[in-house]
């Protein structure tokens, strides 16, 4: 019937409910047909491994959904109240499929009343708990845990793939999300604001690196825990060439320079045949007393709006590969994430009189978060507010009161510094 033939909204609603009830009747008939096919094992003649896969193919649905339909088809004859609720439109098919996983003839009346008042996801969660794995399934799940990694794209990227039992996975997820909530986004002014999904995925990746770096730093056997990078001295002083990671992986010259800022450096001397003829430990790494002076002066990361106190690096303003000295006047503290901003993203940092640090964009203009005429201030307010709200949601979910810097608290983040989540 055309929309114009409906007399009023009440009639429209009545027709909607009638159509829903008719749909419930059709779905009940479909469940009965599935039950008959299960009884006669029709799937065997078609060469399928099991009945669920056969149902998935016949209904053109996912294997996950097929399992729900196959289970409900078998148990629904024992749950007449649930079946009647489906036919009458009292319960949707989504709720019926989940109820069929744990309802019994003794509990169905009470569960029907409850299911009418809650969302399908709530019923599904209760069904998941009711169908928790037994001891043998738990042991099998534990034995199948794994984590694999491999290098791709000509050793430029590392891929991870793993699977863990739920209790172990929950620990991993909690650790990553807790750390991710404390880390900033690295977004250049010329880039668009990332979506929340992209932002949290990037920060989880950063969180994994931060956790691994922290663990390596605390390893008692520093030599065996060190990530070794082989790079020519000439590469560190130019934009040409690359570096090789011992054990797999390659990186560009700028990334190598970033790691060399305060990394432990050893020079290896080679003859014309490429044989190592000598090794000399360089003095490019700031000494412990120099680092203490640097921390006392800068307190934390010097990027505006970032008050990170962990994962800090002593950045050489004039890189030692270009002849820069390793002394207090040529060093500033930066966190891991803003260290990348200087090297890979092309920003600059300067140290003026009175130890005042100035950050400059790639075009050389000074970075001032309060300057509304600067690049990056044309961000559309709805998207910027959405990023801020997501930052607050993440912090709230983790029970933290750190909802980001002031620019994220009820205001629109308009520049790179104001897009950053507060890190501790």
C-alpha positions in Angstrom: 0.0 0.0 0.0 1.3 3.5 -0.9 2.2 5.8 2.0 -0.5 8.2 0.9 -3.2 5.6 1.5 -2.5 5.5 5.2 -5.1 7.5 7.2 -3.0 8.4 10.2 0.1 7.5 12.3 -1.9 5.1 14.5 -2.9 3.1 11.4 0.7 3.1 10.2 1.9 1.7 13.5 -0.8 -1.0 13.4 0.2 -2.1 10.0 3.9 -2.2 11.1 3.0 -4.5 14.0 0.9 -6.7 11.7 3.7 -7.0 9.2 6.1 -7.8 12.0 3.8 -10.6 13.3 3.5 -12.0 9.8 7.2 -12.0 9.5 7.4 -13.9 12.9 5.1 -16.5 11.5 7.3 -16.9 8.4 10.4 -17.2 10.5 8.7 -19.8 12.7 7.9 -21.9 9.5 11.6 -21.5 8.4 12.8 -22.8 11.8 10.4 -25.8 11.4 11.8 -26.5 7.9 15.4 -26.4 9.3 14.4 -28.8 12.0 13.0 -31.3 9.4 16.2 -31.0 7.4 18.2 -31.7 10.5 16.1 -34.8 11.3 16.7 -36.3 7.8 20.4 -35.2 7.7 19.9 -33.7 4.2 23.3 -32.0 4.5 25.2 -35.3 4.2 24.1 -35.9 0.6 25.4 -32.5 -0.4 28.9 -33.2 0.9 29.0 -30.7 3.7 31.1 -31.2 6.8 28.3 -30.5 9.2 24.7 -29.3 9.3 25.6 -25.7 10.4 27.7 -25.2 7.2 24.9 -26.6 5.1 22.4 -24.2 6.7 24.7 -21.3 6.1 24.9 -22.1 2.4 21.2 -22.7 2.1 20.2 -19.4 3.8 23.1 -17.5 2.4 24.1 -16.3 5.9 27.2 -16.4 8.1 28.2 -19.6 9.8 27.8 -17.8 13.2 24.1 -16.9 12.3 23.5 -20.4 10.9 24.5 -22.0 14.3 21.9 -19.8 16.0 19.2 -20.8 13.6 20.1 -24.5 13.6 20.1 -24.6 17.4 16.8 -22.7 17.7 15.2 -25.0 15.2 16.0 -28.0 17.3 15.0 -26.6 20.8 12.1 -24.4 19.9 9.5 -27.3 19.9 10.3 -27.6 23.6 9.7 -23.9 24.2 6.1 -23.3 23.1 5.9 -19.9 24.9 9.0 -18.6 23.0 7.6 -19.9 19.7 4.2 -18.2 20.4 6.0 -14.9 21.2 7.8 -15.0 17.9 4.6 -15.7 16.0 2.8 -12.9 17.8 5.5 -10.4 17.3 6.2 -10.1 21.0 9.8 -11.1 20.6 12.0 -10.5 17.6 13.9 -13.3 15.9 17.1 -11.9 17.3 15.9 -12.3 20.8 14.3 -15.8 20.1 17.6 -17.1 18.7 19.5 -16.0 21.8 16.8 -17.2 24.3 16.9 -20.6 22.6 20.5 -21.0 23.8 19.6 -21.2 27.5 15.9 -21.1 28.1 14.1 -24.3 29.4 10.4 -25.2 29.7 10.6 -24.3 33.3 12.1 -20.8 32.8 10.7 -19.6 29.5 7.7 -17.7 30.9 9.9 -15.7 33.2 12.6 -15.2 30.6 10.0 -14.0 28.0 8.9 -11.2 30.3 12.5 -10.2 30.9 13.5 -10.4 27.3 10.8 -8.0 26.2 12.4 -5.3 28.3 16.0 -5.7 27.4 18.1 -5.4 24.2 19.1 -8.4 22.1 22.8 -7.8 23.1 21.8 -8.3 26.8 20.2 -11.6 26.1 23.2 -12.7 24.0 25.6 -11.9 26.8 23.5 -14.0 29.3 23.5 -16.8 26.7 27.2 -16.6 26.3 27.7 -16.9 30.1 25.2 -19.8 30.2 27.2 -21.6 27.5 30.6 -21.0 29.0 33.3 -23.6 28.0 33.7 -26.6 30.2 37.0 -27.9 31.4 38.0 -29.8 28.3 37.1 -26.8 26.1 39.1 -24.6 28.3 42.1 -26.8 28.1 41.8 -27.0 24.3 41.5 -23.2 24.1 44.6 -22.8 26.2 46.6 -25.2 24.0 45.6 -23.3 20.9 46.9 -19.9 22.0 49.5 -18.5 19.7 51.2 -15.3 18.5 53.0 -15.1 15.1 54.8 -12.3 13.5 56.4 -11.8 10.1 58.0 -9.1 8.1 56.4 -7.8 4.9 56.7 -5.1 2.3 60.4 -5.8 1.8 61.0 -5.9 5.5 59.5 -2.4 6.0 56.6 -3.6 8.2 55.9 -6.1 10.9 52.6 -8.0 11.1 51.3 -9.7 14.2 48.5 -12.3 14.4 47.5 -14.1 17.6 44.7 -15.8 19.5 44.3 -16.2 23.3 41.8 -17.6 25.7 39.4 -15.0 27.0 41.0 -14.4 30.4 44.4 -13.9 28.8 43.0 -11.8 26.0 41.2 -9.5 28.6 44.6 -8.8 30.2 46.1 -7.9 26.9 43.2 -5.7 25.9 43.1 -3.9 29.2 46.9 -3.2 29.1 46.7 -1.8 25.6 43.7 0.3 26.2 45.0 1.7 29.4 48.3 2.7 27.7 46.5 3.9 24.6 44.4 6.3 26.7 47.6 8.0 27.8 49.2 8.4 24.5 48.8 11.2 21.9 47.8 11.0 18.3 50.5 11.9 15.8 48.6 13.9 13.2 50.4 16.4 11.0 48.7 19.8 10.4 48.2 18.9 6.7 46.3 15.7 7.6 42.7 15.3 8.3 41.6 14.4 11.8 41.5 10.6 12.0 38.2 8.8 12.7 37.9 7.4 16.3 38.3 3.9 15.0 41.6 4.8 13.2 42.8 6.9 16.1 42.3 4.2 18.8 43.9 1.6 16.5 47.0 3.8 16.0 47.3 4.4 19.7 46.9 0.8 20.5 49.8 0.1 18.1 51.8 2.8 19.9 50.8 1.3 23.2 52.2 -2.1 22.3 55.5 -0.5 21.3 55.6 1.5 24.5 55.0 -1.6 26.7 57.6 -3.6 24.8 60.1 -0.8 25.0 59.5 -0.5 28.8 60.1 -4.2 29.2 63.3 -4.2 27.2 64.6 -1.2 29.2 64.1 -3.1 32.4 65.8 -6.3 31.2 68.8 -7.2 33.3 70.7 -8.5 30.3 70.9 -5.3 28.3 73.1 -6.6 25.5 70.7 -9.4 24.7 67.6 -7.2 25.0 69.0 -4.4 22.8 67.4 -3.9 19.4 70.5 -3.6 17.1 70.4 -1.3 14.0 73.2 -1.3 11.5 73.7 1.9 9.6 76.6 3.6 7.8 78.0 6.7 9.4 77.5 8.5 6.1 73.8 7.7 6.1 73.4 9.4 9.5 74.8 12.6 8.0 72.6 12.7 4.9 69.1 11.9 3.6 70.3 9.0 1.5 70.5 5.3 2.3 68.8 3.3 5.0 69.5 1.1 7.9 69.1 -2.6 8.7 67.6 -4.0 11.9 69.4 -7.1 13.1 67.1 -10.1 12.8 64.9 -8.5 10.2 63.5 -5.2 9.1 64.8 -2.0 7.4 64.2 1.7 8.1 64.9 5.0 6.5 67.7 7.4 7.3 65.6 9.8 9.3 64.2 7.0 11.5 67.8 5.8 12.1 68.8 9.4 13.1 65.9 9.5 15.6 67.0 6.2 17.2 70.6 7.4 17.2 69.7 10.6 19.1 70.2 9.0 22.5 70.7 5.3 21.6 73.9 3.5 22.5 76.2 3.8 19.5 79.1 1.7 18.5 81.2 2.4 15.5 82.4 -0.6 13.5 85.4 -0.1 11.1 85.5 -2.2 8.0 88.2 -2.8 5.5 87.8 -2.7 1.7 86.5 -6.2 1.7 83.7 -5.4 4.2 85.4 -7.2 7.1 85.1 -5.6 10.5 88.6 -4.6 11.7 87.7 -2.7 14.8 84.9 -1.5 17.1 84.8 1.8 19.1 82.0 2.8 21.5 80.9 6.4 20.7 80.2 9.1 23.3 77.0 10.3 21.6 74.7 9.0 24.3 74.0 11.6 27.0 75.6 10.6 30.3 73.6 9.9 33.4 74.5 13.3 35.0 73.6 15.1 31.7 70.2 13.4 31.5 69.5 14.5 35.1 70.3 18.1 34.2 68.1 17.8 31.1 65.2 16.4 33.1 65.6 19.1 35.7 65.5 21.8 33.1 62.7 20.5 30.8 60.7 18.4 33.3 59.0 16.5 30.6 58.3 16.5 26.8 58.7 20.0 25.5 56.0 19.9 22.9 53.2 22.4 23.8 50.3 20.7 25.5 52.2 17.4 26.2 53.3 16.8 29.8 54.6 13.2 29.2 57.0 12.1 31.9 57.6 8.6 30.6 59.2 7.3 27.4 61.3 10.4 27.0 64.3 10.9 24.7 67.2 13.3 24.6 66.8 14.8 21.2 69.9 16.4 19.5 68.7 19.7 18.0 71.7 19.7 15.8 72.1 16.0 15.1 75.5 14.6 16.1 75.7 12.9 12.7 76.0 16.4 11.2 78.5 17.4 13.8 76.2 18.5 16.6 77.6 18.3 20.2 76.1 16.1 23.0 75.7 18.9 25.6 72.9 20.6 27.4 72.5 23.5 25.0 71.9 21.0 22.1 69.5 18.7 23.8 65.7 18.8 24.6 63.4 16.3 26.1 60.8 14.8 23.8 58.4 11.8 24.2 58.6 9.0 21.7 55.7 10.2 19.8 56.8 13.8 19.3 60.3 12.6 18.6 58.8 11.1 15.5 57.2 14.4 14.7 60.6 16.0 14.5 62.4 13.4 12.5 59.9 11.5 10.3 57.3 14.3 10.0 59.9 17.1 9.4 59.1 19.5 12.3 61.9 21.4 14.0 62.6 22.3 17.6 64.8 25.2 18.8 66.2 26.1 22.2 66.4 29.8 22.9 67.6 32.0 25.8 66.2 31.1 29.1 65.8 27.5 28.0 62.6 28.5 26.0 61.8 25.8 23.5 60.2 26.7 20.2 58.6 24.1 17.9 58.3 24.8 14.2 56.1 23.2 11.5 57.6 21.9 8.3 57.2 25.2 6.6 59.2 26.9 9.4 56.3 28.8 11.1 56.4 28.7 14.9 53.8 26.4 16.4 51.4 28.1 18.8 48.3 26.2 19.9 46.5 29.4 20.7 47.1 30.9 17.3 43.7 30.5 15.5 45.2 31.7 12.2 47.7 28.9 12.0 47.3 25.8 9.7 45.0 23.2 11.1 42.4 25.6 12.5 39.9 25.0 9.7 38.8 21.7 11.2 35.1 21.3 11.2 33.7 21.6 14.7 31.5 18.5 14.7 34.4 16.2 13.8 36.7 17.9 16.3 34.2 17.7 19.1 33.6 14.0 18.2 37.3 13.3 18.6 37.3 15.1 22.0 34.2 13.2 23.1 35.9 9.9 22.2 38.9 10.8 24.2 36.7 11.5 27.2 34.8 8.2 26.7 38.1 6.2 26.6 39.4 7.9 29.7 36.0 7.4 31.5 35.9 3.7 30.5 39.3 3.3 32.1 38.2 5.0 35.3 40.6 7.9 34.6 39.9 11.6 35.3 42.5 12.6 32.7 40.1 13.7 29.9 42.8 15.4 27.9 44.3 18.8 27.9 42.0 21.9 28.4 41.5 22.2 24.7 39.6 18.9 24.8 37.4 19.8 27.7 34.3 21.3 26.1 36.2 23.2 23.4 37.0 22.5 19.8 40.6 21.2 19.2 41.8 23.3 16.4 45.4 22.4 15.9 47.8 19.6 16.3 48.7 20.4 19.9 45.1 20.6 20.8 44.3 17.2 19.2 46.6 15.4 21.5 45.4 13.2 24.4 47.1 14.0 27.6 49.8 11.6 28.4 51.2 11.0 31.9 
